Amino acid sequence: QVDLAESGGGLVQPGGSLKLSCAASPESDFNINGMGWYRQAPGKERELVAFMSNSGATNYGDSVKGRFTISRDNAKNTVYLQMNSLKPEDTAVYFCNCRGFSMSYEGLYDFWGRGTQVTVSS
C-alpha cells in the first residue's frame, strides 16, 4: 500500500507556470520502481504526462515535451512536475502515479493519487 499526497494545482493564465508535487508514503514491503504524472481532461481518457524510473530514465507525453520537466527526490519519495508555457489544452486533473513491487504479494502494482486540478485560462 502506498499513500500519495499531491499538491500544487490551481488556476494559471496561458503561458504561465505551475509546479506539482507528490509525496509517497509506502509501506515497508513495497519497493518503488518509478513515479510520474498522468492527466485526464473531461470526456477524454487518462494519458501519460511524464514518468521517471529510479534510474532516472524519463518518458514524456508528446504534447508536453519541451514544456514540462519531471524530477524526483528519491530520498523523500517525492516526484515533481514543473509545467511551463501552459496552454488551455493542458487543463485537466493531474494524477500522481507510483509504480513498484510488493514483496508481500510478489507483484508489480500501480497506486494513484486523488488528483489535483490544473486550469489554464485567461
N, CA, C and O of each residue as an XYZ file, in Angstrom:
488
protein
N       0.846     -1.188      0.000
C       0.000      0.000      0.000
C       0.882      1.238      0.000
O       1.910      1.294      0.675
N       0.452      2.232     -0.777
C       1.189      3.492     -0.860
C       0.200      4.643     -0.760
O      -0.766      4.691     -1.522
N       0.415      5.544      0.138
C      -0.365      6.778      0.201
C       0.367      7.857     -0.585
O       1.583      8.014     -0.468
N      -0.391      8.598     -1.386
C       0.183      9.649     -2.228
C      -0.482     10.979     -1.887
O      -1.709     11.077     -1.855
N       0.320     11.984     -1.638
C      -0.181     13.315     -1.295
C       0.265     14.297     -2.358
O       1.452     14.599     -2.480
N      -0.702     14.800     -3.136
C      -0.417     15.722     -4.234
C      -0.663     17.161     -3.798
O      -1.482     17.429     -2.919
N       0.057     18.071     -4.426
C      -0.163     19.495     -4.175
C       0.325     20.294     -5.374
O       1.110     19.808     -6.189
N      -0.160     21.542     -5.465
C       0.376     22.466     -6.451
C      -0.533     22.824     -7.602
O      -0.164     23.659     -8.427
N      -1.700     22.231     -7.689
C      -2.603     22.584     -8.782
C      -3.210     23.956     -8.576
O      -3.027     24.586     -7.534
N      -3.947     24.416     -9.600
C      -4.595     25.711     -9.482
C      -4.938     26.306    -10.824
O      -4.918     25.628    -11.852
N      -5.255     27.591    -10.796
C      -5.616     28.341    -11.996
C      -4.433     29.190    -12.435
O      -3.821     29.884    -11.622
N      -4.114     29.133    -13.724
C      -2.996     29.907    -14.264
C      -3.369     30.403    -15.646
O      -4.147     29.767    -16.357
N      -2.814     31.538    -16.019
C      -3.078     32.088    -17.348
C      -2.239     31.364    -18.406
O      -1.183     30.817    -18.088
N      -2.695     31.359    -19.641
C      -1.883     30.766    -20.726
C      -0.495     31.387    -20.757
O      -0.325     32.599    -20.625
N       0.488     30.519    -20.937
C       1.884     30.961    -20.916
C       2.520     30.925    -19.549
O       3.733     31.095    -19.421
N       1.719     30.705    -18.528
C       2.227     30.685    -17.163
C       2.834     29.349    -16.779
O       2.967     28.443    -17.602
N       3.202     29.249    -15.494
C       3.877     28.054    -14.971
C       3.223     27.601    -13.678
O       2.657     28.396    -12.929
N       3.317     26.316    -13.442
C       2.906     25.709    -12.185
C       3.851     24.563    -11.876
O       4.451     23.975    -12.776
N       3.977     24.253    -10.583
C       4.787     23.101    -10.187
C       3.951     22.206     -9.296
O       3.430     22.646     -8.271
N       3.826     20.949     -9.690
C       3.107     19.955     -8.905
C       4.099     19.126     -8.087
O       5.231     18.883     -8.507
N       3.642     18.703     -6.915
C       4.449     17.833     -6.063
C       3.607     16.646     -5.610
O       2.392     16.753     -5.440
N       4.273     15.525     -5.420
C       3.593     14.330     -4.923
C       4.555     13.567     -4.035
O       5.624     13.143     -4.474
N       4.164     13.396     -2.781
C       4.975     12.656     -1.828
C       4.339     11.290     -1.564
O       3.151     11.190     -1.257
N       5.150     10.249     -1.689
C       4.674      8.885     -1.469
C       5.083      8.390     -0.094
O       6.187      8.654      0.382
N       4.165      7.666      0.531
C       4.433      7.037      1.825
C       4.152      5.542      1.684
O       3.048      5.078      1.968
N       5.179      4.786      1.235
C       4.950      3.361      1.012
C       5.081      2.554      2.296
O       5.797      2.940      3.220
N       4.382      1.435      2.338
C       4.579      0.505      3.438
C       5.936     -0.182      3.263
O       6.527     -0.148      2.183
N       6.412     -0.798      4.330
C       7.791     -1.309      4.350
C       8.023     -2.441      3.347
O       9.167     -2.704      2.976
N       6.964     -3.110      2.905
C       7.150     -4.243      1.991
C       7.008     -3.841      0.530
O       6.928     -4.702     -0.346
N       6.976     -2.534      0.261
C       6.778     -2.055     -1.108
C       8.011     -1.292     -1.572
O       8.462     -0.358     -0.909
N       8.552     -1.699     -2.716
C       9.724     -1.047     -3.293
C       9.303     -0.237     -4.518
O       8.799     -0.792     -5.494
N       9.508      1.051     -4.461
C       9.125      1.927     -5.565
C      10.090      1.764     -6.728
O      11.306      1.841     -6.549
N       9.546      1.539     -7.925
C      10.352      1.457     -9.140
C      10.363      2.775     -9.909
O      11.343      3.102    -10.578
N       9.279      3.521     -9.810
C       9.181      4.777    -10.534
C       7.965      5.558    -10.107
O       7.033      5.013     -9.515
N       7.982      6.846    -10.413
C       6.866      7.735    -10.109
C       6.637      8.682    -11.273
O       7.552      8.983    -12.039
N       5.412      9.143    -11.393
C       5.131     10.042    -12.506
C       3.774     10.680    -12.405
O       3.124     10.648    -11.360
N       3.351     11.270    -13.527
C       2.099     12.008    -13.601
C       1.314     11.609    -14.842
O       1.871     11.428    -15.925
N       0.029     11.480    -14.657
C      -0.914     11.308    -15.746
C      -1.964     12.399    -15.616
O      -2.077     13.035    -14.568
N      -2.729     12.616    -16.670
C      -3.802     13.613    -16.592
C      -5.025     13.132    -17.342
O      -4.948     12.300    -18.246
N      -6.158     13.682    -16.936
C      -7.415     13.340    -17.595
C      -8.271     14.587    -17.725
O      -8.640     15.212    -16.731
N      -8.578     14.936    -18.957
C      -9.455     16.066    -19.244
C     -10.887     15.554    -19.389
O     -11.086     14.376    -19.686
N     -11.877     16.405    -19.187
C     -13.271     15.969    -19.314
C     -13.553     15.329    -20.662
O     -13.232     15.895    -21.707
N     -14.153     14.150    -20.635
C     -14.513     13.455    -21.855
C     -13.369     12.751    -22.555
O     -13.544     12.198    -23.641
N     -12.190     12.769    -21.932
C     -11.028     12.133    -22.548
C     -10.464     11.049    -21.646
O     -10.750     11.001    -20.449
N      -9.654     10.179    -22.244
C      -9.017      9.127    -21.470
C      -7.810      9.684    -20.710
O      -7.234     10.708    -21.078
N      -7.452      8.980    -19.650
C      -6.253      9.356    -18.898
C      -5.031      9.119    -19.781
O      -4.927      8.096    -20.457
N      -4.108     10.084    -19.764
C      -2.918      9.980    -20.609
C      -1.655     10.262    -19.809
O      -1.679     10.954    -18.791
N      -0.566      9.714    -20.293
C       0.736      9.940    -19.675
C       1.161     11.391    -19.859
O       1.062     11.951    -20.951
N       1.633     11.983    -18.777
C       2.289     13.287    -18.860
C       3.797     13.088    -18.790
O       4.530     13.494    -19.692
N       4.251     12.464    -17.714
C       5.679     12.220    -17.546
C       5.872     11.148    -16.496
O       5.084     11.032    -15.557
N       6.938     10.355    -16.660
C       7.260      9.294    -15.719
C       8.764      9.188    -15.604
O       9.487      9.326    -16.591
N       9.233      8.940    -14.377
C      10.664      8.794    -14.145
C      10.913      7.537    -13.325
O      10.313      7.345    -12.267
N      11.799      6.685    -13.819
C      12.166      5.484    -13.088
C      13.224      5.809    -12.035
O      13.749      6.921    -11.985
N      13.524      4.824    -11.201
C      14.548      5.032    -10.172
C      15.908      5.319    -10.788
O      16.737      5.992    -10.175
N      16.142      4.821    -11.984
C      17.433      5.039    -12.652
C      17.553      6.441    -13.235
O      18.632      6.868    -13.645
N      16.431      7.150    -13.265
C      16.442      8.495    -13.834
C      15.934      8.558    -15.259
O      15.835      9.642    -15.835
N      15.615      7.425    -15.829
C      15.066      7.418    -17.193
C      13.693      8.067    -17.191
O      12.887      7.831    -16.291
N      13.433      8.879    -18.195
C      12.167      9.618    -18.264
C      11.396      9.285    -19.536
O      11.960      8.872    -20.550
N      10.100      9.479    -19.439
C       9.216      9.303    -20.576
C       8.172     10.410    -20.510
O       7.514     10.587    -19.485
N       8.024     11.143    -21.584
C       7.077     12.254    -21.625
C       6.003     12.028    -22.684
O       6.256     11.410    -23.718
N       4.806     12.534    -22.413
C       3.791     12.568    -23.447
C       4.206     13.548    -24.534
O       4.865     14.549    -24.252
N       3.824     13.267    -25.772
C       4.265     14.088    -26.892
C       3.829     15.547    -26.743
O       4.556     16.457    -27.140
N       2.658     15.765    -26.180
C       2.116     17.121    -26.132
C       2.800     18.013    -25.095
O       2.585     19.225    -25.093
N       3.613     17.439    -24.222
C       4.249     18.244    -23.173
C       5.761     18.316    -23.314
O       6.417     19.031    -22.556
N       6.319     17.592    -24.266
C       7.780     17.590    -24.439
C       8.284     19.008    -24.710
O       7.738     19.745    -25.530
N       9.334     19.352    -23.993
C       9.922     20.673    -24.152
C       9.299     21.739    -23.280
O       9.829     22.846    -23.176
N       8.176     21.421    -22.651
C       7.493     22.403    -21.793
C       7.452     21.944    -20.333
O       7.554     22.765    -19.421
N       7.305     20.654    -20.114
C       7.210     20.102    -18.765
C       8.491     19.361    -18.421
O       9.143     18.782    -19.290
N       8.842     19.387    -17.140
C      10.027     18.676    -16.672
C       9.681     17.912    -15.399
O       9.153     18.478    -14.442
N       9.986     16.626    -15.408
C       9.763     15.802    -14.228
C      11.078     15.642    -13.467
O      12.150     15.550    -14.064
N      10.975     15.612    -12.153
C      12.151     15.374    -11.321
C      11.716     14.605    -10.088
O      10.535     14.563     -9.746
N      12.691     14.000     -9.430
C      12.383     13.211     -8.237
C      13.420     13.454     -7.169
O      14.584     13.737     -7.452
N      12.973     13.338     -5.937
C      13.853     13.277     -4.778
C      13.637     11.893     -4.191
O      12.704     11.675     -3.418
N      14.503     10.959     -4.561
C      14.286      9.573     -4.148
C      14.344      9.411     -2.631
O      13.641      8.573     -2.067
N      15.172     10.203     -1.976
C      15.296     10.103     -0.528
C      13.986     10.465      0.165
O      13.679      9.964      1.247
N      13.221     11.342     -0.477
C      11.951     11.780      0.100
C      10.762     11.109     -0.561
O       9.616     11.408     -0.224
N      11.018     10.198     -1.505
C       9.929      9.541     -2.250
C       8.967     10.575     -2.831
O       7.748     10.427     -2.748
N       9.528     11.601     -3.407
C       8.720     12.705     -3.928
C       9.020     12.929     -5.401
O      10.170     12.872     -5.834
N       7.961     13.186     -6.161
C       8.098     13.496     -7.572
C       7.516     14.882     -7.821
O       6.513     15.271     -7.222
N       8.165     15.612     -8.715
C       7.741     16.967     -9.052
C       7.466     17.064    -10.549
O       8.045     16.326    -11.346
N       6.589     17.970    -10.915
C       6.331     18.261    -12.323
C       6.326     19.764    -12.511
O       5.402     20.453    -12.077
N       7.358     20.265    -13.156
C       7.430     21.680    -13.488
C       6.782     21.887    -14.840
O       7.221     21.327    -15.845
N       5.738     22.692    -14.861
C       4.975     22.921    -16.084
C       5.132     24.364    -16.519
O       4.704     25.284    -15.822
N       5.747     24.557    -17.673
C       5.960     25.893    -18.233
C       5.183     26.047    -19.535
O       4.740     25.069    -20.137
N       5.031     27.282    -19.949
C       4.340     27.591    -21.210
C       3.002     26.867    -21.297
O       2.676     26.238    -22.303
N       2.248     26.973    -20.227
C       0.980     26.235    -20.158
C      -0.020     26.743    -21.184
O      -0.081     27.933    -21.493
N      -0.800     25.805    -21.701
C      -1.810     26.087    -22.719
C      -3.189     25.690    -22.189
O      -3.290     24.860    -21.287
N      -4.237     26.273    -22.740
C      -5.582     25.870    -22.294
C      -5.824     24.375    -22.417
O      -6.554     23.796    -21.613
N      -5.219     23.745    -23.416
C      -5.403     22.301    -23.593
C      -4.682     21.458    -22.551
O      -4.837     20.237    -22.530
N      -3.903     22.088    -21.692
C      -3.283     21.385    -20.554
C      -4.258     21.271    -19.382
O      -3.969     20.600    -18.391
N      -5.398     21.920    -19.499
C      -6.396     21.854    -18.424
C      -6.867     20.424    -18.229
O      -7.330     19.777    -19.168
N      -6.745     19.938    -17.005
C      -7.094     18.551    -16.696
C      -6.916     18.316    -15.203
O      -6.396     19.165    -14.480
N      -7.356     17.155    -14.764
C      -6.992     16.679    -13.432
C      -5.706     15.880    -13.579
O      -5.618     14.963    -14.396
N      -4.728     16.234    -12.791
C      -3.422     15.580    -12.847
C      -3.315     14.592    -11.694
O      -3.542     14.932    -10.533
N      -2.960     13.353    -12.046
C      -2.880     12.266    -11.064
C      -1.431     11.832    -10.891
O      -0.714     11.599    -11.864
N      -1.026     11.732     -9.661
C       0.280     11.173     -9.341
C       0.205      9.650     -9.433
O      -0.779      9.041     -9.014
N       1.244      9.052     -9.980
C       1.329      7.595    -10.116
C       2.598      7.083     -9.454
O       3.675      7.656     -9.619
N       2.458      6.009     -8.712
C       3.605      5.349     -8.092
C       3.561      3.878     -8.475
O       2.558      3.199     -8.254
N       4.635      3.398     -9.040
C       4.707      2.019     -9.529
C       5.814      1.290     -8.796
O       6.906      1.830     -8.623
N       5.540      0.052     -8.359
C       6.576     -0.663     -7.647
C       6.224     -2.110     -7.397
O       5.229     -2.630     -7.902
N       7.073     -2.750     -6.598
C       6.964     -4.186     -6.341
C       6.575     -4.425     -4.889
O       7.201     -3.914     -3.960
N       5.517     -5.222     -4.723
C       5.089     -5.610     -3.390
C       5.716     -6.947     -3.044
O       5.486     -7.945     -3.727
N       6.513     -6.963     -1.974
C       7.134     -8.215     -1.572
C       6.105     -9.151     -0.956
O       6.229    -10.372     -1.053
N       5.094     -8.576     -0.325
C       4.066     -9.414      0.286
C       3.232    -10.136     -0.760
O       2.902    -11.312     -0.602
N       2.893     -9.425     -1.832
C       2.041    -10.000     -2.874
C       2.829    -10.415     -4.110
O       2.254    -10.907     -5.081
N       4.158    -10.218     -4.074
C       5.061    -10.675     -5.142
C       4.572    -10.252     -6.517
O       4.396    -11.077     -7.413
N       4.360     -8.965     -6.664
C       3.922     -8.479     -7.961
C       4.091     -6.981     -8.089
O       4.310     -6.275     -7.104
N       3.985     -6.501     -9.344
C       4.070     -5.082     -9.633
C       2.695     -4.442     -9.492
O       1.693     -4.999     -9.942
N       2.652     -3.278     -8.870
C       1.387     -2.603     -8.654
C       1.525     -1.112     -8.946
O       2.594     -0.518     -8.804
N       0.412     -0.539     -9.357
C       0.313      0.910     -9.538
C      -0.606      1.490     -8.470
O      -1.658      0.927     -8.166
N      -0.198      2.617     -7.909
C      -1.034      3.354     -6.982
C      -1.223      4.761     -7.524
O      -0.355      5.315     -8.199
N      -2.402      5.329     -7.204
C      -2.767      6.628     -7.763
C      -3.158      7.611     -6.666
O      -3.771      7.242     -5.665
N      -2.791      8.866     -6.880
C      -3.267      9.921     -6.015
C      -4.701     10.279     -6.360
O      -5.270      9.760     -7.321
N      -5.283     11.176     -5.565
C      -6.670     11.572     -5.789
C      -6.809     12.556     -6.939
O      -7.903     12.739     -7.474
N      -5.734     13.177     -7.314
C      -5.767     14.121     -8.423
C      -5.799     15.564     -7.960
O      -6.352     15.884     -6.908
N      -5.199     16.427     -8.761
C      -5.215     17.858     -8.483
C      -5.583     18.587     -9.778
O      -5.055     18.283    -10.847
N      -6.482     19.536     -9.665
C      -6.987     20.233    -10.845
C      -6.007     21.299    -11.302
O      -5.529     22.106    -10.505
N      -5.714     21.293    -12.596
C      -4.944     22.362    -13.236
C      -5.833     22.985    -14.302
O      -6.308     22.301    -15.208
N      -6.050     24.279    -14.183
C      -6.882     25.003    -15.133
C      -6.067     26.127    -15.747
O      -5.516     26.972    -15.040
N      -5.997     26.126    -17.074
C      -5.258     27.157    -17.801
C      -6.273     27.997    -18.566
O      -6.883     27.542    -19.534
N      -6.436     29.221    -18.113
C      -7.474     30.065    -18.692
C      -7.166     31.530    -18.421
O      -6.593     31.876    -17.388
N      -7.551     32.376    -19.351
C      -7.394     33.815    -19.148
C      -8.679     34.415    -18.571
O      -8.743     35.621    -18.330
